[in-house]
Amino acid sequence: MREARVERKTTEVDIVVELNVDGRGKGNVKTGIKFLDHLLTTLTKHSLFDLKVKAKGELKHHVCEDVALALGEALNQALADKKGIRRFGSAFVPMDDSLARAVVDLGGRPYSNLDLKLGGTKIENLKTEDIGHFIASFAQASKLSLHLTVLYGTNEHHKIEAATKALAIALREAVTKEPRMAGQVPSAKGVL
């Protein structure tokens, strides 16, 4: 099994993330931020990762950022040398009025290009700037190249939920073992 456990404890947060990329989409997420819990549970369900998150912190911004960093680190650890994975993944996901596209590369070079088209300052109990920061921090910590775009939509909740589902499905594809690549690193360089 490809699993990892990451603990992140600072003067601002106390976080434990347990990740199994070969899971069944089961999650137990408690960050103290209901909308972040919803997004992480959605990510879990559609990536088929098993995820446990326990997070405490006074400020929502710090909790979002540090959960993202811990989750990204856990993904990177769980994939280890990345031998045999597909490496790339992509998905389009509709959510009622919204359509989102995610394209990922687990090639070890962190980058994120986000165009979430979020117009408001808040969705439920979370600032939209913290949502974008969460996704960018996750890409950085997991050494993932991520292009995540909401192509259109009118409802802010639907836009970010479509984007989260697209990211989940793209990740599921990228971490999938490719039988023809067994024991090989998916790179012409031989290393990621």
C-alpha positions as CSV (number, residue, x, y, z in Angstrom):
1,M,0.0,0.0,0.0
2,R,1.1,3.5,-0.8
3,E,0.5,5.3,2.5
4,A,1.9,8.2,4.5
5,R,1.3,9.9,7.8
6,V,2.4,13.6,8.3
7,E,2.3,15.5,11.5
8,R,2.6,19.3,11.3
9,K,2.8,21.1,14.6
10,T,3.7,24.8,14.9
11,T,2.8,27.5,17.4
12,E,-0.2,28.2,15.1
13,V,-1.5,24.7,14.2
14,D,-1.6,21.1,15.2
15,I,-2.3,18.8,12.2
16,V,-2.2,15.1,11.5
17,V,-2.8,13.8,8.0
18,E,-3.0,10.1,7.1
19,L,-3.3,9.3,3.4
20,N,-3.7,6.0,1.5
21,V,-3.6,6.6,-2.3
22,D,-4.8,3.0,-2.9
23,G,-7.9,3.5,-0.9
24,R,-11.6,3.4,-1.6
25,G,-12.5,7.1,-1.1
26,K,-13.1,6.9,2.7
27,G,-12.5,10.0,4.7
28,N,-12.6,11.3,8.2
29,V,-11.8,15.0,8.0
30,K,-12.0,17.4,10.9
31,T,-10.4,20.8,10.4
32,G,-12.8,23.0,12.3
33,I,-13.7,24.7,9.0
34,K,-16.9,23.2,7.5
35,F,-16.4,24.2,3.9
36,L,-12.7,23.0,3.9
37,D,-14.0,19.7,5.4
38,H,-16.5,19.5,2.5
39,L,-13.8,20.1,-0.1
40,L,-11.5,17.6,1.4
41,T,-14.2,15.0,1.7
42,T,-15.1,15.6,-1.9
43,L,-11.5,15.3,-3.0
44,T,-11.3,12.0,-1.0
45,K,-14.4,10.5,-2.5
46,H,-13.6,11.2,-6.1
47,S,-9.8,10.5,-5.9
48,L,-10.5,7.2,-4.2
49,F,-7.9,8.1,-1.7
50,D,-8.5,7.3,2.0
51,L,-7.8,10.4,4.0
52,K,-7.9,11.2,7.7
53,V,-7.3,14.8,8.8
54,K,-7.3,16.2,12.3
55,A,-6.5,19.9,12.5
56,K,-6.6,22.5,15.2
57,G,-5.7,26.1,14.9
58,E,-7.0,29.6,15.8
59,L,-6.9,31.2,12.3
60,K,-8.6,29.7,9.3
61,H,-5.9,30.9,7.0
62,H,-3.2,29.0,8.9
63,V,-5.3,25.8,9.1
64,C,-6.0,25.9,5.4
65,E,-2.4,26.5,4.5
66,D,-0.9,23.9,6.8
67,V,-3.4,21.2,6.0
68,A,-2.5,21.7,2.3
69,L,1.2,21.5,3.1
70,A,0.7,18.3,5.2
71,L,-1.5,16.7,2.5
72,G,0.9,17.6,-0.3
73,E,3.8,16.2,1.7
74,A,1.8,13.0,2.5
75,L,1.0,12.5,-1.3
76,N,4.7,13.0,-2.1
77,Q,5.8,10.5,0.6
78,A,3.1,7.9,-0.4
79,L,4.3,7.9,-4.0
80,A,8.0,7.6,-3.0
81,D,10.0,7.0,-6.2
82,K,6.8,7.1,-8.3
83,K,7.8,3.9,-10.2
84,G,5.0,2.5,-12.3
85,I,2.6,5.4,-12.0
86,R,0.9,7.0,-15.0
87,R,2.2,10.4,-13.8
88,F,-0.2,12.6,-15.8
89,G,-3.9,13.0,-15.3
90,S,-6.7,15.2,-16.5
91,A,-10.4,15.6,-16.1
92,F,-13.4,17.8,-16.9
93,V,-16.2,17.9,-14.4
94,P,-19.6,19.6,-14.6
95,M,-21.5,20.7,-11.5
96,D,-24.9,22.1,-12.5
97,D,-24.0,25.5,-14.0
98,S,-20.3,25.1,-13.7
99,L,-17.6,23.3,-15.7
100,A,-14.0,22.8,-14.5
101,R,-10.9,21.3,-15.9
102,A,-7.8,19.9,-14.1
103,V,-4.6,18.8,-15.6
104,V,-1.8,17.4,-13.4
105,D,1.8,16.2,-13.7
106,L,3.4,14.3,-10.8
107,G,6.8,15.0,-12.3
108,G,8.4,16.6,-9.2
109,R,8.4,20.2,-10.4
110,P,5.9,22.3,-8.3
111,Y,3.8,24.7,-10.2
112,S,0.2,25.9,-10.1
113,N,-1.9,27.9,-12.5
114,L,-5.3,28.5,-11.1
115,D,-8.2,30.3,-12.8
116,L,-11.1,29.5,-10.5
117,K,-13.2,32.5,-11.5
118,L,-14.4,33.1,-8.0
119,G,-16.0,36.4,-7.8
120,G,-17.1,36.6,-4.1
121,T,-15.0,37.1,-1.1
122,K,-16.4,34.0,0.7
123,I,-18.0,30.6,0.1
124,E,-19.8,29.3,3.1
125,N,-17.4,29.9,6.0
126,L,-14.2,30.2,4.0
127,K,-12.5,33.1,2.2
128,T,-12.1,32.5,-1.5
129,E,-8.5,33.7,-1.2
130,D,-7.8,30.9,1.3
131,I,-9.3,28.3,-1.2
132,G,-6.9,29.4,-3.9
133,H,-4.0,29.5,-1.4
134,F,-4.9,25.9,-0.2
135,I,-4.8,24.5,-3.7
136,A,-1.5,26.3,-4.6
137,S,0.1,25.2,-1.3
138,F,-1.0,21.6,-1.9
139,A,0.6,21.7,-5.4
140,Q,3.8,23.2,-4.0
141,A,4.2,20.6,-1.2
142,S,3.3,17.6,-3.4
143,K,5.7,18.8,-6.1
144,L,2.9,18.7,-8.5
145,S,2.3,20.7,-11.7
146,L,-1.3,21.7,-11.6
147,H,-3.4,23.6,-14.1
148,L,-6.9,24.1,-12.6
149,T,-9.5,26.1,-14.5
150,V,-13.2,26.8,-14.0
151,L,-14.3,27.3,-17.6
152,Y,-17.6,28.9,-16.6
153,G,-20.3,29.0,-13.9
154,T,-22.5,31.3,-11.9
155,N,-22.7,29.7,-8.5
156,E,-19.5,30.1,-6.4
157,H,-20.0,26.8,-4.5
158,H,-20.6,24.9,-7.7
159,K,-17.5,26.4,-9.3
160,I,-15.1,25.3,-6.6
161,E,-16.8,21.9,-6.1
162,A,-16.5,21.2,-9.8
163,A,-12.8,22.2,-9.6
164,T,-12.2,20.0,-6.6
165,K,-13.8,17.0,-8.3
166,A,-11.8,17.5,-11.4
167,L,-8.6,17.7,-9.4
168,A,-9.6,14.5,-7.6
169,I,-10.2,12.6,-10.8
170,A,-7.0,13.9,-12.4
171,L,-5.0,12.8,-9.3
172,R,-6.7,9.4,-9.3
173,E,-5.6,8.9,-12.9
174,A,-2.0,10.2,-12.3
175,V,-1.3,7.9,-9.3
176,T,-2.8,4.8,-11.0
177,K,-0.3,2.1,-11.7
178,E,0.4,1.5,-15.3
179,P,1.2,-2.3,-15.8
180,R,3.4,-1.6,-18.8
181,M,5.5,0.8,-16.6
182,A,6.0,-1.7,-13.8
183,G,9.3,-0.9,-12.0
184,Q,10.0,2.1,-14.2
185,V,10.1,5.8,-13.4
186,P,7.8,7.6,-15.9
187,S,10.4,9.9,-17.2
188,A,12.9,9.8,-20.1
189,K,15.5,11.0,-17.5
190,G,14.9,8.0,-15.4
191,V,14.2,10.0,-12.3
192,L,11.5,12.3,-11.0
